[in-house]
Amino acid sequence: MENRKIEDAVKNLWILVEEENKMINIEEFDRDVIELLLSKGYAFIKDDTIALTPKGKELGKRIVRLHRLTERLLLDVLRMEEEVFEEASCSVEHAITEELEEAICTLLGHPKMCPHGKRIPPGRCCSKKREKISRVVYAISELEPGDEGRISYIVMDRFNILSRLTGMGLIPGARLKLLRKKPSYVIEVGNRQITFDNYIARSIYVIKLPTTNNDN
């Protein structure tokens, strides 16, 4: 229970300080939790604000990574509803070993964003691009003509393009088939064909499905 309390506190501090660049006054934090973090060497006090030590930053970054990887796993692979996977992720993140962390990350294709659009801190397996287990999530750009998949998520920084894709039926859950990669990507969704460039092909991630000879 103590370890979980520490991990939750360090995770929240890491998000507030490292991602949101906030100064956290000690009055805003539970005094008992602060004393626990100080005694374990995860935080220190400076000018009435609480900050993470290098040890605390390392732990906070890892727990944030585990939480967001778990969200992707529960949503993309297990298809849990949003109101369920968020709570479940908060519990599961504390039980993931380093080996399991790398297996999950590799399985998901080393995702960069969580379902809420927040960055997933990269791990060692991301820099090495480990492929020790079979992946299930791929960018369309990684597929070959004839491959089929179900859209898992879309990482897009251009809202106008994202809106257009959504209007064409390219939403999480939609099934598609890659027909061609050159000179442009052509996919089949339902009874229509859609053409787009490499930028979009690298932004749409799908769960790869067994190839069939039937039309979707």
C-alpha positions in Angstrom: 0.0 0.0 0.0 2.9 2.4 0.8 4.5 1.7 -2.5 1.3 2.5 -4.4 0.8 5.7 -2.4 4.4 6.8 -3.4 4.0 5.9 -7.0 0.6 7.7 -7.3 2.0 10.8 -5.7 5.2 10.8 -7.8 3.2 10.2 -10.9 0.9 13.2 -10.2 3.9 15.4 -9.4 5.7 14.4 -12.5 2.7 15.3 -14.7 2.2 18.7 -13.0 5.9 19.7 -12.8 7.5 18.0 -15.9 4.6 18.2 -18.4 2.6 21.2 -17.2 5.5 23.2 -15.8 3.6 24.0 -12.6 5.1 25.1 -9.3 3.4 23.0 -6.5 3.1 24.6 -3.1 3.4 22.3 -0.2 0.0 23.5 1.0 -1.5 21.8 -2.1 -0.2 18.4 -1.2 -1.1 16.0 1.6 1.4 16.5 4.4 1.8 12.8 5.2 2.5 12.1 1.5 5.1 14.8 1.4 6.9 13.5 4.4 6.9 10.0 2.8 8.4 11.3 -0.4 11.0 13.3 1.4 12.0 10.3 3.6 12.4 8.0 0.6 14.4 10.5 -1.4 11.8 11.1 -4.1 11.2 14.8 -3.5 12.6 17.9 -1.8 11.3 21.2 -0.6 12.5 24.6 -2.0 10.9 27.9 -1.2 7.7 26.3 0.0 7.3 24.3 -3.2 7.8 20.5 -3.6 10.0 19.2 -6.4 11.2 15.8 -7.5 14.7 14.5 -7.1 16.3 12.7 -10.1 15.2 9.5 -8.4 11.7 10.8 -8.2 11.7 12.0 -11.8 12.8 8.6 -13.0 10.0 6.8 -11.0 7.4 9.4 -12.0 8.2 9.1 -15.7 8.1 5.3 -15.6 4.7 5.2 -13.8 3.2 7.7 -16.3 4.5 5.5 -19.1 3.0 2.4 -17.6 -0.3 4.1 -17.0 -0.6 5.3 -20.6 0.6 2.1 -22.1 -2.0 0.2 -20.1 -4.7 2.6 -21.4 -3.7 1.8 -24.9 -3.7 -2.0 -24.2 -7.1 -2.0 -22.5 -8.7 0.2 -25.2 -7.0 -1.0 -28.4 -6.6 -4.7 -27.8 -9.2 -5.5 -25.1 -11.7 -2.9 -26.4 -12.7 -1.7 -22.9 -15.0 1.3 -22.6 -13.3 4.6 -21.7 -15.0 4.9 -18.3 -13.7 1.4 -17.4 -10.1 1.4 -18.8 -9.1 4.6 -17.0 -9.8 3.2 -13.5 -8.4 -0.2 -14.5 -5.2 1.4 -15.7 -4.6 3.1 -12.3 -4.6 -0.3 -10.7 -2.7 -2.3 -13.3 0.2 0.2 -13.7 1.5 -0.8 -10.3 1.9 -4.5 -11.1 3.7 -4.3 -14.4 7.3 -5.5 -14.4 10.0 -4.2 -16.7 9.8 -7.3 -18.9 6.0 -7.0 -19.2 6.3 -3.3 -19.9 8.6 -3.9 -22.9 6.3 -6.8 -24.1 3.2 -4.6 -24.0 5.0 -1.7 -25.7 6.3 -3.9 -28.5 2.9 -5.6 -28.9 1.3 -2.2 -29.5 4.0 -1.0 -31.9 5.8 1.4 -29.5 2.9 4.0 -29.4 3.7 7.6 -28.8 0.4 8.9 -27.6 -2.2 7.6 -25.1 -5.9 7.6 -25.9 -6.3 11.1 -24.4 -3.6 12.5 -26.8 -0.9 12.7 -24.1 2.7 11.7 -24.9 3.8 8.3 -23.7 7.4 8.6 -22.4 9.6 6.3 -24.5 11.3 3.3 -22.9 14.5 1.4 -23.8 12.5 -1.0 -26.1 11.4 2.1 -28.2 14.9 3.2 -29.0 16.0 -0.4 -29.8 12.7 -1.1 -31.7 12.5 -4.5 -30.1 10.4 -7.0 -32.0 10.7 -10.1 -29.8 7.0 -10.7 -29.8 4.4 -10.4 -32.6 2.9 -7.0 -32.9 -0.8 -6.4 -33.4 -0.9 -2.6 -33.9 0.7 -1.1 -37.0 0.7 2.2 -38.9 -0.9 1.9 -42.3 2.4 2.8 -43.8 3.8 -0.5 -42.4 1.2 -2.7 -44.0 1.5 -4.4 -47.4 -1.2 -4.4 -50.2 -3.8 -7.0 -49.2 -3.4 -6.5 -45.5 -6.5 -5.8 -43.5 -6.9 -4.0 -40.2 -9.3 -2.3 -37.8 -8.5 1.3 -36.9 -7.2 1.5 -33.4 -6.3 5.2 -33.1 -5.2 8.2 -35.1 -2.3 10.5 -34.2 -3.0 13.7 -36.1 -1.8 17.3 -35.4 -3.9 18.8 -38.2 -7.5 19.1 -37.0 -8.9 19.9 -40.5 -7.5 16.7 -41.9 -8.7 14.7 -38.9 -12.2 16.0 -39.3 -12.1 15.1 -43.0 -10.9 11.6 -42.2 -13.7 11.2 -39.7 -16.2 12.3 -42.2 -15.0 9.6 -44.6 -15.6 6.9 -41.9 -12.0 6.6 -40.8 -12.7 6.3 -37.1 -11.6 3.8 -34.4 -13.2 0.5 -35.0 -13.6 0.9 -38.7 -12.3 -2.0 -40.8 -10.1 -1.4 -43.8 -8.0 -3.1 -46.5 -4.8 -1.7 -48.0 -5.1 -1.9 -51.8 -2.0 0.0 -52.9 1.0 1.9 -51.5 2.4 3.7 -54.6 2.2 6.3 -56.0 -0.3 7.0 -53.2 -1.9 4.9 -50.5 -5.3 3.5 -51.4 -7.5 1.8 -48.9 -10.9 0.2 -49.0 -13.4 1.0 -46.3 -16.8 -0.5 -46.7 -17.7 0.0 -50.3 -15.6 3.0 -51.0 -11.9 3.6 -51.8 -9.9 6.4 -50.2 -6.6 7.8 -51.4 -4.1 9.6 -49.2 -0.4 10.4 -48.7 2.4 9.0 -46.5 1.8 11.6 -43.8 -1.7 10.2 -43.2 -0.6 6.6 -43.7 1.9 7.1 -40.8 -0.8 8.7 -38.6 -3.4 6.0 -38.7 -2.8 2.9 -36.5 -4.7 -0.3 -37.0 -4.9 -3.7 -35.3 -3.8 -6.1 -38.1 -6.4 -8.7 -38.9 -6.1 -12.1 -40.6 -6.4 -11.5 -44.3 -9.6 -12.8 -46.0 -10.8 -12.9 -49.5 -14.2 -11.3 -48.6 -15.0 -7.7 -49.1 -15.5 -5.7 -45.9 
